[in-house]
Amino acid sequence: MASNPDDLARDINRVSAWLALDDFEGGGPGTEVLRDVSAIVLLGNQVIATLRAACTLMQRSPGALLVLSGGAGHATSPLYENLRNSSYGGLVRRGLVRETMAEAEMYAVVARSVFEIPDSRILVEDRSTN
């Protein structure tokens, strides 16, 4: 068991990254399904790997809508910190991602700015809480 909060957060993020692995990689079963996907839903959380996985699937699912759900709750500050300390930190430094935003809004900034997913394919629900 982790001895301090930083170690625990690191361990949780490592397990979450593994859980978010792309099961559709390499043309295996399910690849044809991506063409027919109507929506990819990402629920509020602080794990960057889930955001990356959802956006990557969106890039490979031309007809899908990205549904981002998450208001301000217990994961909002950790999500902001994780984004700030990740490869997406430039979005924080440029003021595009702000600590006062809902989780779904932060997700949407990354989806648009990094993965080039157009607004017309993104639905933001920013009021839900646990």
WOCORHU-V429862 format. One record per residue. N is the residue number from 1. PHI is phi as a letter, one per 30 degrees, with the letter a starting at -180 (999 if undefined). PSI is psi as a letter, one per 40 degrees, with the letter a starting at -180 (* if undefined). Layout:
N_PHI_PSI + N_PHI_PSI
//
This chain:
1_999_i + 2_d_i + 3_c_e + 4_b_i + 5_e_d + 6_d_d + 7_d_d + 8_d_d + 9_d_d + 10_d_d + 11_d_d + 12_d_d + 13_d_d + 14_d_d + 15_d_d + 16_d_d + 17_d_d + 18_d_d + 19_d_d + 20_d_e + 21_e_i + 22_d_h + 23_d_e + 24_c_e + 25_d_i + 26_i_e + 27_i_e + 28_d_a + 29_e_h + 30_j_e + 31_e_d + 32_d_d + 33_d_d + 34_e_d + 35_d_d + 36_c_e + 37_d_h + 38_c_d + 39_a_i + 40_c_h + 41_c_h + 42_b_h + 43_c_i + 44_e_h + 45_a_i + 46_c_e + 47_c_h + 48_d_d + 49_d_d + 50_d_d + 51_d_d + 52_d_d + 53_d_d + 54_d_d + 55_d_d + 56_d_d + 57_d_d + 58_d_d + 59_d_d + 60_c_e + 61_b_g + 62_d_d + 63_c_e + 64_d_i + 65_c_h + 66_c_h + 67_c_h + 68_c_h + 69_b_h + 70_l_h + 71_c_a + 72_c_h + 73_a_a + 74_d_d + 75_c_e + 76_d_d + 77_d_d + 78_d_d + 79_d_d + 80_e_d + 81_d_d + 82_d_d + 83_d_d + 84_d_d + 85_c_e + 86_c_a + 87_d_e + 88_c_e + 89_e_d + 90_d_d + 91_d_d + 92_d_d + 93_d_d + 94_d_e + 95_i_e + 96_d_d + 97_c_h + 98_b_i + 99_d_d + 100_d_e + 101_d_i + 102_d_i + 103_e_d + 104_d_d + 105_d_d + 106_d_d + 107_e_d + 108_d_d + 109_d_d + 110_d_d + 111_e_d + 112_d_d + 113_d_d + 114_c_d + 115_c_e + 116_h_f + 117_d_h + 118_d_i + 119_e_d + 120_d_e + 121_c_e + 122_b_h + 123_c_h + 124_c_h + 125_c_h + 126_c_f + 127_c_e + 128_d_i + 129_b_i + 130_d_*
//
